[in-house]
Amino acid sequence: MFKVAIIGPESSGKSTLARYLANRYGGILVPEYARTFVEQLMIERQTDDWTRVLTYDDLCSLAKHQIEELTSLNSAALNRPQAAKQQAPLALNDDTVVFFDTELIVTKVWFDYAFGSVPEWLNEAISRYPMDVYLLTYPDLPWIPDPARSNGSDTVRKELFDRYEAEIQALDIPYYIIRHQ
């Protein structure tokens, strides 16, 4: 399995790019879970402002769901039929391409940005389930507001972009910056 993570600030084209690439290359798309999670919290807590809803514990639940997705995908790759394993001894190196519309680095940055701390188990999961390549979307598209977004200023979007890039660089995983203009 070859894992491609598409990450970047809000409203920078991640979901559109992830859907396009999965369709274009016949890959598997792992859609952004955070949006669904936050929208459900907003309904349950009867608010239209997610920034007043999301707690540290909520973010922990979101991160644990993302980790379960990674665990499940890795387990599926490891449990391929024996004949497939003999062809490729490293079970994760088959030709399935998985495109992640955001992943754990985004969640890590949000923990730090919103709460000033990151659970150690999240750092461990990032190390345990590395991506093969990152596509980091630059915030050069116009901001499109919606109830699940909150960081529309150019300053904040650039700050988050810089944080994501620093996290990727610290992992020493290849990445490409995707600019739209």
Secondary structure by P-SEA (a helix, b strand, c coil): cbbbbbbbcccccaaaaaaaaaaaacccccccaaaaaaaaaaaaaccccccccccaaaaaaaaaaaaaaaaaaaaaaaaccaaaaaaccccccccbbbbbcccaaaaaaaaaaccccccaaaaaaaaacccccccccccccccccccccccccaaaaaaaaaaaaaaaaaaccbbbbbbcc
